[in-house]
Amino acid sequence: MALYANGTNYGKSIDPSSANIVDPGVLGGKLRTITDTAVVTASTTLKSSNYFQVGAKLPTGAQVVKIIFGATCPALGTSSFVEIGDEGNQRRYLTTAAGTVMATGGATFFGPNVAAGMNYVVTGTTDNIIRITGYGNDCLVTTGNLNITVLYTVE
């Protein structure tokens, strides 16, 4: 077996110079978590204009590496769809394709499943508060919880 190539950051870390410094948080950053629960009532409808803000403000420069989302509230039909993002982009981290809350409830999803959401660097403008948003008219859920954990690095 032969070495094919080195990753970009590996190459920078073995031969550091002022021209190839690795961004803070990408190599040796501190992993942090935000965990929260949004309580859904019988009258809650998460249509595209409705959302829950969860967690705390992400610090500027933070990079989201993982979203874990679970729902204990069953849908009022065969399924309901949610998206996870922020004010700037409601689909930044988790899109409807992976965010289906099944009729039986108890579904768990992992993201980001959006390529641009993996290691997204928070600017601190409209992107530092995580939102769980309903998708169109397809998100009607009964009483239960929307649980979320956000893992991010920050230096």
Stockholm file with secondary structure:
# STOCKHOLM 1.0

chainA/1-155         MALYANGTNYGKSIDPSSANIVDPGVLGGKLRTITDTAVVTASTTLKSSNYFQVGAKLPTGAQVVKIIFGATCPALGTSSFVEIGDEGNQRRYLTTAAGTVMATGGATFFGPNVAAGMNYVVTGTTDNIIRITGYGNDCLVTTGNLNITVLYTVE
#=GR chainA/1-155 SS CCCCCCCHHHHHHHSCCTTSCCCTTTSSCEEEEEEEEEEECTTCBCCTTCEEEESCCCCTTCEEEEEEEEECSCBSSSEEEEEEECSSCTTSSBCTTTCEEETTCCEEEEECCSGGGTTEECCSSSCSSEEEEECTTCCBBCSEEEEEEEEEEEC
#=GC SS_cons         CCCCCCCHHHHHHHSCCTTSCCCTTTSSCEEEEEEEEEEECTTCBCCTTCEEEESCCCCTTCEEEEEEEEECSCBSSSEEEEEEECSSCTTSSBCTTTCEEETTCCEEEEECCSGGGTTEECCSSSCSSEEEEECTTCCBBCSEEEEEEEEEEEC
//
